[in-house]
Each structure stands twice: as structure tokens, then as C-alpha cells.
Amino acid sequence: MTLSRRELLAVPAVTALAVLAGCSRNGRPAVVDVRSFGARGDGITDDSEAIQSAASALRTKGTLRFPRGVYRFAKRWPPGGAAIVISGLSDVGVEFDPGAELFLDNLDPTERTGSSHGVLIRGPASRISLQNVNVRWADGAKRSLGDGIRIEGFPADTQLSGWTGPATPVDAVTVSGCTVRSSPQTGVVMLGVSGIEVTGLRVTDSGADGLHFNACQHATVDEYNAVNTGDDGLALVTYFAPQPAFDEASHTFSFPDLTEWSNQDFAVSNVNVFGCRANGVRLAGAHQVAIDGLDVVGVHSGSAFLIDSAEPGADVGWNYVASRAVRLGDVTATDCDMGIHLLARPGASGDQRFTDFDVHVDDAKLDECATWSVRAESLTERQTNGLRIDNCSITASSTAGGNGGVGIANATGITFGDMSIRHPEPVVVFSAVNAGELTIDHLSVAITRPDQPDVAAKDVVAVDHSDGVIKELTIGWPAAPSSWIPVRVSPALTVPSLTVTPPVVTSSVQRP
């Protein structure tokens, strides 16, 4: 941009500084400072117009900068749908200095519902950098419109039913050191985005998911913390439709099969989730996902790690095919309703896209899960498959639901390596019903109750209408009565090596 001296003198001083702030000098990247556009950053002044003017002045190779301060955005239903809108630009960044905060004070005063996003990126765009972005909403927001950071792209080289207009791909996005608090909807959401790097993200008290991906590819996520999110802490979800489709209202993408855009090629590490109101991590319709280092605490309405499918007609609002090539290592779950949950909701068609998973868990430590620590199930008699857990230790004390133990129902080919379960009561802690080709290398159960209960002690391992092998089964309860029968298994399931202590137990196995 070039202005004559006469043209520059003809505009107000603040506007002139703003114009210059958006210009590149000597080919160097320009820094667009929101204070140059009149933003005060005092937490009281409504800086809405200044913030949107600064964002509009951003050009290629420029950076939108927020110096230290609290920038109050009070404009409800702002143009573009967000406080900061970047559309159709590449090689740009948004950078917050330490101590800078974007304060969204634009909730409906009566309903306390949201009226805009914080930061909105729309394609076509490439090489977008968001550094230390810090967004907070006013207290008391209900779940409604308003994502902290929202990036809307397009799955390249695909034909989508419902899409109108040109493709708008977004690739090479970096989100580093960002914080979102009290967003009415999702903390950070990316749809149809490729080449993603998320590091050091923290989301607290969001109305919906903390970090959500739909139809993305080639992503790394590291050092992510989610606290008290309104839905899943981390969700990788790609929806099912009979043909590739786009939902304009939600800007979500659906596919009939796993594709290169089914949240494919994700490397996730060092994720901490505390107290969210759904699941710690959820995968639905995902492909080639590796998660290393997952710690989930206090998830009381869902699972620490849920991987699920749903065929049309399964009586759920959305549909997803089964995820495959999923690898999970070094996972801990403490004080959750459920630990690791493989859930298939197949229909009557027998379509294997909704039953055939491929999930491999290496090391898991699951403590005090209230219902199940590990659950693999199909909600119909049509069996699901595709779960292997190599090493898993469980400590539980619940005597409700699944007693905090391991449950398999309507599943085949489930494989466990070394599985240990510790429980204070002689209750069923390993259950399998309608399980085919069950394989367990070593199952160890320890009951710690120091005396005998008033009622008859139950079996702790119960396998019904199932086949397979438990190669080595070890059960111990120092206070066990001699009448205790700790194992009940189907005739088609073999137990080559069984050790029960104390040896005074007269009969260890009951077969129907």
C-alpha cells in the first residue's frame, strides 16, 4: 500500500497509524497492533471496533498483535461471526503478548447465550500461526454459539453433496501456547484442516468439547490440558453418510468409509483431562491415530477413552464407522465412570464398517473406575471385534454395574496380554458373555477383603456362552472360605493353567 503525504494528512491520526501498521515495510512482515487502531486493553472499554478493524487490516505475511492488557469485546452478533475473523489469507499470524487477553463480554444479557466465536479462520488459507492466544468469556455462559478458536477448511480433492461454491482448503496451521476459558461451545475446533500442529493448549470450562477435529489429516497434538469441559476433552470425530456430504449449518463433513480425511495420521502425546462431563478422549470414524501419554481424572459421566461406532438406525443422533489403526500407550485413568470402552452400535445390515475396529493399547493403569475399567461390547448380538490390550493393571472397589472390572459382551477376537485386577470384595471382576475367540495370556485377580462376607462369596471370573483360552489364570484371596468357587466358565473356553490361593478351596472351577 502506498499513500501520498496529502492523502495521509487527510485522515485522523489514529486511522493513519492503523493504515501504516498494516503495511509491509521493505518487504518485511508487518505487525498490526490492535492499540494502533484505538484498542485500550483496560478491561472496561469496549474494544470491539478496534479489534475488528485491526483484524481487517491484516495482510499476507502480517501478524495481528495484542500487547499486554485485557481487551473487552462486547459487540453482540459481530460482522463475520467472531471477534477476530481471518478469511482467505495465508502466511499470517495472531500473537498475544504475555498478560494479553481477549475478553468476550457479548453474551445475551438475559439468556446468557453466546453470539460469536473468539477467533475464526476461514479458507482458503495456508501457514496460519496462532501463538499464545488467550480467550475468555464472561461468567455464566450457557452451552450455545461460541468457539474459542474455530478453523473452517475443506477436504481437498473431494466432491461433497451439499457443498456450494469454491473449495476453501486450510493447511499448515500452528496453535501454540493458547488458552480458552468458559467458551459457550468448543474450546478449539478444526474442520477439514490439514497439516496441524497444536502444542501447549489449555481449555477450561467449555460448553462443549475442549479440542475437536472433524475430517482433518496430518496432525500433531502435544501438551494438551482440558479441565471441566462440557463434553469430551479431546474428540476426533468424522461422521458417516452414504456419500461424501457437507452439513452447511454445522460446517461438518461426512464420508461413507474411512478416508484420508477421516482424522487420519494423528500423533497425540501428553494429554491431561480432568473432570469433563462426557469422555476424556473420544474417537469415532478416525484412522491411523497414535496417542502416547493420556491421563484422565474425574470423568464421571463417560469413559476415559471411548472409541465407538453407530450405524444409521442405531437410535443415536450421529453416525460413525469404526475407527482403525488406533494405537494407545501409557494411559492412566483415575476416578472415572469407565476406563477404556470399545462400543459398537451396529444395525441389522451386518455392515462390517460399523463392527470391525483395530485398536491396540499397550500400557494402561486404571484405578477406581465405577462401572467398568475395560469394556468391549456391541449393543446388538452382531459381534464387534478389534481390541488388543497388552499390559493393564486395574484397581477397583465398586460393587455396582461392572464392579469396576473387565466386561466383554457380543464381541470376538478380543485379546489381552497381561491383565491384573485388584478388588476388596469377592465380586465378578471379569465377565464375558457371547465372546468368541477370547485370548488372554495371563489374568491375575487379587481379592483383599480380610474376612468373609455375610453372604456367599461370588465367582470373580465369569465367562458365559463364549470360547477361547485363558492361558494362565491366577486368583488369590487369603480369607477365602473352602466352599468358594471363584471361576465359572463355558465348556468351550480352556484354562490350561489355574492357580487359586489359598489351596483349601475345594473346587475352583464351575462349568455349566
C-alpha positions as CSV (number, residue, x, y, z in Angstrom):
1,M,0.0,0.0,0.0
2,T,1.3,3.5,-0.9
3,L,-0.2,6.8,0.3
4,S,0.8,10.3,-0.6
5,R,1.7,12.8,2.1
6,R,-1.5,14.7,1.3
7,E,-3.7,11.5,1.5
8,L,-2.1,10.6,4.8
9,L,-2.7,14.0,6.3
10,A,-6.4,13.9,5.2
11,V,-7.2,11.0,7.7
12,P,-7.4,11.1,11.5
13,A,-4.2,10.4,13.4
14,V,-5.3,7.0,14.8
15,T,-6.6,5.8,11.5
16,A,-3.3,6.9,9.8
17,L,-1.3,5.0,12.3
18,A,-3.5,2.0,11.8
19,V,-3.1,2.2,8.0
20,L,0.7,2.3,8.4
21,A,0.6,-0.6,10.9
22,G,-1.0,-2.8,8.3
23,C,1.6,-2.0,5.6
24,S,4.8,-4.0,4.9
25,R,8.0,-2.0,5.0
26,N,10.9,-3.0,2.8
27,G,9.3,-6.4,2.3
28,R,9.5,-7.3,6.0
29,P,6.4,-8.8,7.7
30,A,4.1,-6.2,9.1
31,V,2.8,-6.2,12.7
32,V,-0.7,-5.0,13.1
33,D,-1.0,-3.8,16.7
34,V,-4.6,-3.5,18.0
35,R,-3.6,-0.5,20.1
36,S,-2.8,1.4,16.8
37,F,-6.5,1.0,16.0
38,G,-7.6,2.5,19.3
39,A,-7.9,-0.5,21.5
40,R,-7.4,0.4,25.1
41,G,-6.9,-3.0,26.7
42,D,-8.1,-1.8,30.1
43,G,-10.8,-4.5,30.5
44,I,-13.5,-1.8,30.7
45,T,-13.6,0.0,27.4
46,D,-15.4,-1.8,24.6
47,D,-12.6,-2.5,22.1
48,S,-14.8,-4.3,19.6
49,E,-14.5,-1.9,16.7
50,A,-10.7,-1.5,17.2
51,I,-10.2,-5.3,17.3
52,Q,-12.2,-5.9,14.2
53,S,-10.6,-3.0,12.3
54,A,-7.2,-4.3,13.2
55,A,-8.1,-7.8,12.0
56,S,-9.4,-6.4,8.8
57,A,-6.1,-4.6,8.2
58,L,-4.1,-7.9,8.4
59,R,-2.4,-8.8,5.1
60,T,-0.2,-11.6,3.9
61,K,3.0,-12.1,5.9
62,G,1.5,-9.9,8.7
63,T,0.9,-10.6,12.4
64,L,-2.0,-9.3,14.4
65,R,-0.6,-8.4,17.8
66,F,-2.2,-8.0,21.2
67,P,0.1,-6.3,23.7
68,R,-0.4,-6.9,27.4
69,G,-3.9,-6.0,28.6
70,V,-7.5,-7.1,28.8
71,Y,-9.3,-6.4,25.5
72,R,-13.1,-6.4,26.1
73,F,-15.2,-7.4,23.1
74,A,-18.8,-6.5,23.9
75,K,-20.4,-6.4,20.4
76,R,-23.1,-9.0,20.0
77,W,-23.5,-10.7,16.7
78,P,-20.5,-9.0,15.2
79,P,-19.8,-9.0,11.4
80,G,-18.2,-12.2,10.3
81,G,-19.3,-14.1,13.3
82,A,-16.2,-13.6,15.5
83,A,-14.2,-11.1,17.3
84,I,-11.2,-11.9,15.1
85,V,-12.0,-13.0,11.5
86,I,-9.3,-14.1,9.1
87,S,-10.7,-15.2,5.8
88,G,-8.8,-16.1,2.6
89,L,-5.3,-15.1,3.8
90,S,-2.1,-17.1,4.0
91,D,1.2,-16.6,5.8
92,V,-0.4,-14.7,8.7
93,G,-0.3,-14.9,12.5
94,V,-2.2,-13.8,15.6
95,E,0.1,-13.3,18.6
96,F,-0.7,-12.4,22.2
97,D,2.0,-10.9,24.5
98,P,2.2,-12.4,28.0
99,G,-0.6,-10.9,30.0
100,A,-2.8,-10.2,27.0
101,E,-6.4,-11.5,27.0
102,L,-9.4,-11.2,24.7
103,F,-12.4,-11.0,26.9
104,L,-15.7,-11.9,25.2
105,D,-18.4,-9.9,27.1
106,N,-21.1,-10.3,24.4
107,L,-23.4,-12.9,25.9
108,D,-27.1,-12.3,25.7
109,P,-27.8,-10.4,28.9
110,T,-31.0,-12.4,29.7
111,E,-30.3,-15.9,28.2
112,R,-26.6,-15.9,28.8
113,T,-26.1,-17.5,25.4
114,G,-23.2,-16.7,23.1
115,S,-23.3,-14.5,20.0
116,S,-19.9,-15.1,18.3
117,H,-16.6,-17.0,18.2
118,G,-13.4,-15.7,19.5
119,V,-11.1,-16.4,16.6
120,L,-12.4,-17.6,13.3
121,I,-10.2,-18.8,10.4
122,R,-11.8,-19.5,7.0
123,G,-10.1,-20.9,3.9
124,P,-8.6,-20.8,1.5
125,A,-5.6,-20.3,3.9
126,S,-2.2,-21.7,4.5
127,R,0.5,-21.2,7.0
128,I,-1.6,-19.8,9.8
129,S,0.1,-19.3,13.2
130,L,-1.8,-18.7,16.5
131,Q,0.6,-18.0,19.3
132,N,-0.4,-17.5,23.0
133,V,-3.9,-16.6,22.0
134,N,-5.8,-16.2,25.3
135,V,-9.6,-16.0,25.1
136,R,-12.1,-15.8,28.0
137,W,-15.9,-15.5,28.1
138,A,-17.9,-13.7,30.7
139,D,-19.1,-15.9,33.5
140,G,-22.3,-17.8,33.3
141,A,-22.4,-18.8,29.6
142,K,-24.9,-21.5,28.7
143,R,-24.0,-24.0,26.0
144,S,-24.6,-22.1,22.8
145,L,-22.8,-20.4,19.9
146,G,-19.2,-19.5,20.6
147,D,-16.0,-21.5,20.0
148,G,-12.7,-20.1,21.3
149,I,-10.8,-20.9,18.1
150,R,-12.6,-22.1,15.1
151,I,-10.9,-23.1,11.8
152,E,-13.1,-24.0,8.8
153,G,-11.4,-25.7,5.9
154,F,-12.3,-28.1,3.1
155,P,-11.2,-31.7,2.4
156,A,-9.1,-31.2,-0.8
157,D,-9.9,-33.2,-3.9
158,T,-13.3,-34.4,-2.7
159,Q,-16.8,-34.0,-4.1
160,L,-19.3,-33.3,-1.4
161,S,-23.1,-33.4,-1.5
162,G,-24.4,-30.2,0.0
163,W,-21.4,-28.0,-0.8
164,T,-21.8,-24.9,-2.9
165,G,-19.2,-22.5,-4.0
166,P,-15.4,-22.9,-4.5
167,A,-13.3,-25.2,-2.3
168,T,-11.8,-23.4,0.7
169,P,-8.9,-25.6,2.0
170,V,-6.8,-24.7,5.1
171,D,-3.4,-26.3,5.7
172,A,-0.3,-25.7,7.8
173,V,-1.9,-24.4,11.0
174,T,0.0,-23.9,14.2
175,V,-1.7,-23.4,17.6
176,S,0.9,-22.8,20.2
177,G,0.6,-21.9,23.9
178,C,-3.1,-20.9,23.6
179,T,-5.7,-20.8,26.3
180,V,-9.5,-20.8,26.1
181,R,-11.8,-20.4,29.1
182,S,-15.6,-20.6,29.5
183,S,-16.4,-20.7,25.8
184,P,-20.1,-21.4,25.3
185,Q,-19.3,-24.1,22.7
186,T,-16.0,-25.8,21.9
187,G,-12.6,-24.6,23.0
188,V,-10.8,-25.2,19.7
189,V,-12.4,-26.9,16.7
190,M,-10.9,-27.7,13.3
191,L,-13.0,-28.9,10.3
192,G,-11.4,-30.0,7.1
193,V,-7.9,-28.8,8.0
194,S,-4.6,-30.4,7.0
195,G,-1.1,-30.1,8.4
196,I,-1.9,-29.2,12.0
197,E,0.4,-28.6,15.0
198,V,-1.1,-28.0,18.4
199,T,1.2,-27.5,21.4
200,G,0.7,-26.3,24.9
201,L,-3.1,-25.8,24.6
202,R,-5.3,-25.4,27.7
203,V,-9.1,-25.4,27.6
204,T,-11.2,-24.8,30.8
205,D,-14.9,-24.8,31.4
206,S,-16.0,-25.0,27.8
207,G,-19.7,-25.6,27.0
208,A,-18.9,-28.5,24.6
209,D,-15.7,-30.4,23.6
210,G,-12.3,-29.0,24.7
211,L,-10.5,-29.8,21.4
212,H,-12.5,-31.2,18.5
213,F,-11.4,-32.4,15.0
214,N,-13.7,-33.3,12.1
215,A,-12.4,-34.5,8.8
216,C,-8.8,-33.4,9.3
217,Q,-5.5,-35.0,8.4
218,H,-1.8,-34.9,9.3
219,A,-1.8,-33.5,12.8
220,T,0.3,-33.5,16.0
221,V,-1.0,-32.6,19.4
222,D,1.3,-32.3,22.4
223,E,0.9,-31.0,25.9
224,Y,-2.8,-30.5,25.8
225,N,-4.8,-29.9,29.1
226,A,-8.6,-30.0,29.3
227,V,-10.4,-29.1,32.6
228,N,-14.1,-29.3,33.2
229,T,-15.2,-29.3,29.6
230,G,-18.9,-29.6,28.9
231,D,-18.4,-32.6,26.6
232,D,-15.3,-34.6,25.5
233,G,-11.9,-33.4,26.5
234,L,-10.5,-34.4,23.1
235,A,-12.7,-35.6,20.2
236,L,-11.6,-36.9,16.8
237,V,-15.0,-37.4,15.0
238,T,-15.8,-37.9,11.4
239,Y,-19.4,-38.6,10.6
240,F,-21.0,-41.2,8.3
241,A,-23.2,-40.6,5.3
242,P,-23.9,-42.9,2.4
243,Q,-22.0,-40.5,0.1
244,P,-19.5,-37.7,0.9
245,A,-21.6,-34.9,2.4
246,F,-21.4,-31.5,3.9
247,D,-23.7,-30.0,6.5
248,E,-23.8,-26.3,6.0
249,A,-25.4,-25.4,9.4
250,S,-22.6,-27.0,11.4
251,H,-19.9,-26.9,8.7
252,T,-19.2,-30.7,9.3
253,F,-18.1,-33.3,6.8
254,S,-19.3,-36.9,6.5
255,F,-18.0,-39.9,4.5
256,P,-19.2,-43.4,3.8
257,D,-15.8,-45.1,4.7
258,L,-12.6,-44.3,6.4
259,T,-10.7,-42.0,4.1
260,E,-7.5,-39.9,4.2
261,W,-9.7,-37.1,5.6
262,S,-11.2,-39.3,8.4
263,N,-9.0,-37.6,11.0
264,Q,-6.1,-39.6,9.6
265,D,-2.5,-39.5,10.6
266,F,-2.7,-38.1,14.1
267,A,0.2,-38.2,16.6
268,V,-1.1,-37.2,20.0
269,S,1.0,-37.0,23.2
270,N,0.9,-35.8,26.8
271,V,-2.9,-35.2,27.1
272,N,-4.3,-34.5,30.6
273,V,-8.1,-34.4,31.1
274,F,-9.7,-33.5,34.4
275,G,-13.4,-33.5,35.2
276,C,-15.1,-33.2,31.8
277,R,-18.8,-34.1,31.5
278,A,-18.5,-36.7,28.8
279,N,-15.4,-38.6,27.8
280,G,-11.7,-37.9,28.3
281,V,-10.8,-38.8,24.7
282,R,-13.3,-40.0,22.1
283,L,-12.5,-41.4,18.6
284,A,-15.3,-42.0,16.1
285,G,-14.6,-42.6,12.4
286,A,-10.9,-42.0,12.9
287,H,-7.9,-43.6,11.1
288,Q,-4.2,-44.0,11.9
289,V,-4.2,-42.3,15.3
290,A,-1.4,-42.8,17.9
291,I,-1.9,-41.5,21.4
292,D,1.1,-41.7,23.8
293,G,0.6,-40.4,27.3
294,L,-3.0,-40.0,28.3
295,D,-4.0,-39.1,31.9
296,V,-7.7,-38.8,32.7
297,V,-9.1,-38.0,36.2
298,G,-12.6,-37.5,37.5
299,V,-14.7,-38.2,34.4
300,H,-18.0,-39.3,36.0
301,S,-20.4,-39.3,33.0
302,G,-18.4,-41.2,30.4
303,S,-15.2,-43.0,29.7
304,A,-11.6,-42.0,30.0
305,F,-11.1,-43.4,26.5
306,L,-14.1,-44.1,24.2
307,I,-13.9,-45.5,20.7
308,D,-17.3,-46.0,19.2
309,S,-19.4,-46.5,16.1
310,A,-23.0,-46.0,15.2
311,E,-24.9,-47.3,12.1
312,P,-27.9,-45.5,10.8
313,G,-30.9,-46.8,12.7
314,A,-29.0,-47.3,15.9
315,D,-31.1,-44.6,17.6
316,V,-28.3,-42.0,18.1
317,G,-28.2,-38.6,16.7
318,W,-25.0,-39.0,14.7
319,N,-23.4,-42.0,12.8
320,Y,-19.8,-43.1,12.5
321,V,-17.9,-46.0,11.1
322,A,-15.5,-48.0,13.3
323,S,-12.0,-46.5,13.8
324,R,-9.0,-48.4,12.7
325,A,-5.2,-48.3,13.1
326,V,-5.5,-46.8,16.6
327,R,-2.6,-47.1,19.0
328,L,-2.8,-46.0,22.6
329,G,0.1,-46.2,25.0
330,D,0.8,-45.1,28.6
331,V,-2.7,-44.4,29.6
332,T,-3.9,-43.8,33.2
333,A,-7.5,-43.3,34.3
334,T,-8.4,-42.4,37.9
335,D,-11.9,-42.0,39.4
336,C,-13.8,-42.3,36.2
337,D,-17.1,-43.9,35.4
338,M,-15.5,-46.1,32.8
339,G,-11.9,-46.6,31.7
340,I,-11.3,-48.0,28.2
341,H,-14.5,-48.5,26.2
342,L,-14.9,-50.1,22.8
343,L,-18.6,-49.6,21.8
344,A,-20.2,-50.8,18.6
345,R,-23.8,-49.9,17.6
346,P,-24.4,-51.9,14.5
347,G,-27.7,-52.2,12.7
348,A,-29.3,-55.2,11.2
349,S,-27.4,-55.0,7.9
350,G,-24.3,-56.8,9.1
351,D,-22.2,-54.0,7.6
352,Q,-18.7,-54.6,8.9
353,R,-17.8,-50.9,8.6
354,F,-19.6,-50.5,12.0
355,T,-18.2,-53.6,13.8
356,D,-14.6,-54.0,12.7
357,F,-12.2,-51.9,14.8
358,D,-8.5,-52.0,15.1
359,V,-7.4,-50.7,18.5
360,H,-4.2,-51.6,20.2
361,V,-3.5,-50.5,23.8
362,D,0.0,-51.0,25.2
363,D,0.2,-50.0,28.8
364,A,-2.8,-49.0,30.9
365,K,-3.3,-48.2,34.6
366,L,-6.9,-47.9,35.6
367,D,-7.9,-47.0,39.2
368,E,-11.3,-46.7,40.8
369,C,-13.5,-46.8,37.7
370,A,-17.1,-47.0,39.0
371,T,-18.7,-49.2,36.2
372,W,-16.1,-50.9,34.0
373,S,-12.3,-50.4,33.8
374,V,-12.3,-52.1,30.4
375,R,-15.4,-52.7,28.3
376,A,-15.7,-54.1,24.8
377,E,-19.2,-54.5,23.5
378,S,-21.7,-54.5,20.7
379,L,-25.2,-53.3,21.6
380,T,-26.7,-56.0,19.4
381,E,-26.0,-59.7,19.0
382,R,-23.9,-58.8,16.0
383,Q,-20.4,-59.1,17.4
384,T,-17.8,-56.4,17.3
385,N,-14.0,-57.1,17.1
386,G,-10.6,-55.5,17.1
387,L,-9.4,-54.7,20.6
388,R,-6.0,-55.8,22.0
389,I,-4.6,-54.7,25.3
390,D,-1.0,-55.9,26.1
391,N,-0.5,-54.7,29.7
392,C,-3.2,-53.5,32.0
393,S,-3.4,-53.1,35.8
394,I,-6.8,-52.4,37.4
395,T,-7.6,-51.4,41.0
396,A,-11.3,-51.0,41.8
397,S,-13.7,-51.1,44.8
398,S,-17.1,-50.5,43.2
399,T,-19.8,-53.1,43.7
400,A,-22.2,-51.7,41.1
401,G,-22.5,-52.0,37.4
402,G,-19.4,-54.0,36.3
403,N,-17.8,-53.6,39.7
404,G,-15.0,-51.6,38.1
405,G,-13.7,-54.7,36.3
406,V,-13.5,-56.0,32.8
407,G,-16.5,-56.8,30.7
408,I,-16.9,-58.3,27.2
409,A,-20.2,-58.7,25.5
410,N,-21.1,-59.7,21.9
411,A,-17.5,-59.4,20.8
412,T,-15.0,-61.7,19.1
413,G,-11.2,-61.8,18.8
414,I,-10.6,-59.7,21.9
415,T,-7.0,-60.2,23.1
416,F,-5.4,-59.4,26.4
417,G,-1.7,-59.9,27.3
418,D,-1.0,-59.4,31.0
419,M,-4.1,-58.3,32.9
420,S,-4.2,-57.8,36.7
421,I,-7.2,-56.8,38.8
422,R,-7.3,-55.9,42.4
423,H,-10.6,-55.6,44.3
424,P,-11.5,-55.6,48.0
425,E,-14.7,-57.8,47.6
426,P,-15.3,-61.2,46.1
427,V,-17.5,-60.0,43.2
428,V,-17.4,-60.6,39.5
429,V,-14.4,-58.6,38.2
430,F,-14.0,-60.3,34.8
431,S,-17.1,-61.0,32.8
432,A,-17.5,-62.3,29.2
433,V,-20.8,-63.0,27.5
434,N,-21.2,-64.2,23.9
435,A,-17.4,-63.7,23.4
436,G,-15.8,-65.6,20.6
437,E,-12.1,-66.4,20.2
438,L,-11.2,-64.7,23.5
439,T,-7.5,-64.9,24.2
440,I,-5.8,-63.9,27.4
441,D,-2.1,-64.7,28.1
442,H,-2.3,-64.1,31.9
443,L,-5.2,-62.9,34.1
444,S,-4.4,-62.2,37.7
445,V,-7.2,-61.4,40.3
446,A,-6.5,-60.4,43.9
447,I,-9.2,-60.1,46.5
448,T,-8.1,-58.1,49.5
449,R,-11.0,-58.4,51.9
450,P,-9.5,-59.6,55.3
451,D,-12.6,-61.6,56.3
452,Q,-15.6,-63.4,54.9
453,P,-18.8,-61.6,53.9
454,D,-22.1,-62.4,55.5
455,V,-23.4,-63.6,52.1
456,A,-21.9,-66.3,50.0
457,A,-18.9,-65.1,48.0
458,K,-19.4,-64.9,44.3
459,D,-17.2,-66.1,41.5
460,V,-14.8,-63.5,40.3
461,V,-14.3,-64.7,36.8
462,A,-17.5,-65.5,34.9
463,V,-17.4,-66.5,31.2
464,D,-20.7,-67.5,29.6
465,H,-21.6,-68.7,26.1
466,S,-18.0,-68.0,25.0
467,D,-15.0,-69.7,23.6
468,G,-11.3,-69.2,23.6
469,V,-8.4,-69.5,26.1
470,I,-7.1,-68.0,29.3
471,K,-3.6,-69.4,29.2
472,E,-2.8,-68.6,32.8
473,L,-5.3,-67.7,35.5
474,T,-4.1,-66.7,39.0
475,I,-6.6,-65.9,41.8
476,G,-5.8,-65.1,45.4
477,W,-8.0,-64.3,48.4
478,P,-6.3,-65.1,51.8
479,A,-9.6,-65.1,53.7
480,A,-11.5,-67.3,51.2
481,P,-13.8,-70.0,52.6
482,S,-13.2,-73.5,51.4
483,S,-16.6,-73.6,49.7
484,W,-15.7,-70.7,47.4
485,I,-15.8,-71.4,43.7
486,P,-14.0,-68.4,42.1
487,V,-14.3,-69.3,38.4
488,R,-17.3,-70.1,36.2
489,V,-16.5,-70.6,32.5
490,S,-18.2,-72.1,29.4
491,P,-17.1,-75.5,28.4
492,A,-15.7,-74.1,25.1
493,L,-13.2,-71.9,27.0
494,T,-10.0,-73.5,28.2
495,V,-7.8,-72.6,31.2
496,P,-4.6,-74.6,30.8
497,S,-3.0,-73.2,34.0
498,L,-5.1,-72.2,37.0
499,T,-3.7,-71.3,40.4
500,V,-6.0,-70.4,43.4
501,T,-4.8,-69.4,46.8
502,P,-5.3,-70.5,49.5
503,P,-5.3,-74.1,48.3
504,V,-8.0,-75.0,50.8
505,V,-10.5,-74.0,48.2
506,T,-12.0,-77.4,47.3
507,S,-13.3,-76.7,43.8
508,S,-12.0,-73.8,41.7
509,V,-14.0,-74.1,38.5
510,Q,-17.7,-74.4,37.8
511,R,-18.8,-75.3,34.3
512,P,-22.5,-75.1,33.3
